[in-house]
Amino acid sequence: MNRNIEQLELNQIYQLDVLEGLSLLPDNSVDSAIDDPPYNIGLVGAHVNLRNGYQAINEDWDKIENFEEFTTELLCQLYRVLKPGGSLLNYGTHHNIFLTGQLMKYIGFKVKMMYVWKKLNPPPSFLGTNPTYATEFIIWAVKEGSKCTYNLDYAKHINSGKNIRNVFETPLTPQREKKYGKFPCQKPLDMTTKLINLHSNENDVVLVPFCGSGTEVVAAALSNRQFISFDINQKYIDIANARLNNLEESRALVSGLLNPTSA
Ligand SMILES: C[S@@+](CC[C@H](N)C(=O)[O-])C[C@H]1O[C@@H](n2cnc3c(N)ncnc32)[C@H](O)[C@@H]1O
């Protein structure tokens, strides 16, 4: 199915600044959004030791001087374009998650709960001045006004017949998911597929404001969702499009996590 939302074609990644891209979307036009934004880790100087071959987040796009203003505008736009009842899944660490949660409440979102990503093989704490970071968080927030989506049957499908807990235990993104190019903060496809299937339905439009290497758009495509995505960096969009063009390779990695009725 190829539909448009005004001038934006579905299932495309646009090389645009996120705020410019979002301004092209009408109010109440997307069913859900999965937002993996810059965390602003680079600017506060954390996590820049490259010893032992571990990759640090030290990217220009992650250094935002007016981070609070940027995050406010981003969340306001996401609220505007979500349909009532639409879910926003928003990644973060302590660098951005408290600001994000607080702003969500001011803007009008209902913060439903928080997922934890427990990393099974986290990079070590290089200096030993703090415990090893082994978690990231995903806020689930909803634009109120209609019933929100939580697919209990799917939750049971991926958890031996029982509802899931709000913890995803999975390793850092494996190399086999990086065949089309290296990217410093690629999210694992298994966790992303679960999030999308839990909080959207088939044919829904899933907004991916920051495409990166395309994990969320790949998971959406595999799950028979429509997507719209933005990124400022064409080299990352190229990786994402290569993954989309070779979708069957990704399907083989997460086939057990796809909804049996849509796989
Ligand atoms: C955390 S990464 C997303 C990674 C993605 N979840 C994945 O698994 O590949 C954030 C992305 O946002 C992009 N980005 C940063 N600032 C942006 C902006 N103002 N507008 C659009 N894209 C931006 C970066 O180029 C980067 O690819």
Ligand as a Chemical Component Dictionary entry (heavy atoms), coordinates in Angstrom:
data_LIG
# 
_chem_comp.id                   LIG 
_chem_comp.type                 NON-POLYMER 
_chem_comp.pdbx_formal_charge   0 
_chem_comp.three_letter_code    LIG 
# 
loop_
_chem_comp_atom.comp_id 
_chem_comp_atom.atom_id 
_chem_comp_atom.alt_atom_id 
_chem_comp_atom.type_symbol 
_chem_comp_atom.charge 
_chem_comp_atom.model_Cartn_x 
_chem_comp_atom.model_Cartn_y 
_chem_comp_atom.model_Cartn_z 
_chem_comp_atom.pdbx_ordinal 
LIG C1  C1  C 0  20.370 7.829  18.115 1  
LIG S1  S1  S 1  20.493 7.862  16.400 2  
LIG C2  C2  C 0  19.141 6.821  15.859 3  
LIG C3  C3  C 0  19.566 5.390  15.739 4  
LIG C4  C4  C 0  18.500 4.405  15.306 5  
LIG N1  N1  N 0  17.582 4.125  16.381 6  
LIG C5  C5  C 0  19.113 3.100  14.823 7  
LIG O1  O1  O 0  18.912 2.058  15.467 8  
LIG O2  O2  O -1 19.829 3.120  13.839 9  
LIG C6  C6  C 0  19.994 9.490  16.056 10 
LIG C7  C7  C 0  20.010 9.919  14.588 11 
LIG O3  O3  O 0  19.463 11.231 14.535 12 
LIG C8  C8  C 0  20.070 11.955 13.487 13 
LIG N2  N2  N 0  19.852 13.359 13.818 14 
LIG C9  C9  C 0  20.442 14.079 14.801 15 
LIG N3  N3  N 0  19.938 15.325 14.837 16 
LIG C10 C10 C 0  18.998 15.401 13.863 17 
LIG C11 C11 C 0  18.109 16.412 13.425 18 
LIG N4  N4  N 0  18.092 17.629 13.971 19 
LIG N5  N5  N 0  17.250 16.130 12.432 20 
LIG C12 C12 C 0  17.242 14.892 11.842 21 
LIG N6  N6  N 0  18.090 13.894 12.219 22 
LIG C13 C13 C 0  18.940 14.139 13.204 23 
LIG C14 C14 C 0  21.505 11.484 13.468 24 
LIG O4  O4  O 0  22.060 11.661 12.188 25 
LIG C15 C15 C 0  21.371 10.005 13.886 26 
LIG O5  O5  O 0  21.343 9.212  12.739 27 
# 
loop_
_chem_comp_bond.comp_id 
_chem_comp_bond.atom_id_1 
_chem_comp_bond.atom_id_2 
_chem_comp_bond.value_order 
_chem_comp_bond.pdbx_ordinal 
LIG C1  S1  SING 1  
LIG S1  C2  SING 2  
LIG S1  C6  SING 3  
LIG C2  C3  SING 4  
LIG C3  C4  SING 5  
LIG C4  N1  SING 6  
LIG C4  C5  SING 7  
LIG C5  O1  DOUB 8  
LIG C5  O2  SING 9  
LIG C6  C7  SING 10 
LIG C7  O3  SING 11 
LIG C7  C15 SING 12 
LIG O3  C8  SING 13 
LIG C8  N2  SING 14 
LIG C8  C14 SING 15 
LIG N2  C9  SING 16 
LIG N2  C13 SING 17 
LIG C9  N3  DOUB 18 
LIG N3  C10 SING 19 
LIG C10 C11 SING 20 
LIG C10 C13 DOUB 21 
LIG C11 N4  SING 22 
LIG C11 N5  DOUB 23 
LIG N5  C12 SING 24 
LIG C12 N6  DOUB 25 
LIG N6  C13 SING 26 
LIG C14 O4  SING 27 
LIG C14 C15 SING 28 
LIG C15 O5  SING 29 
# 
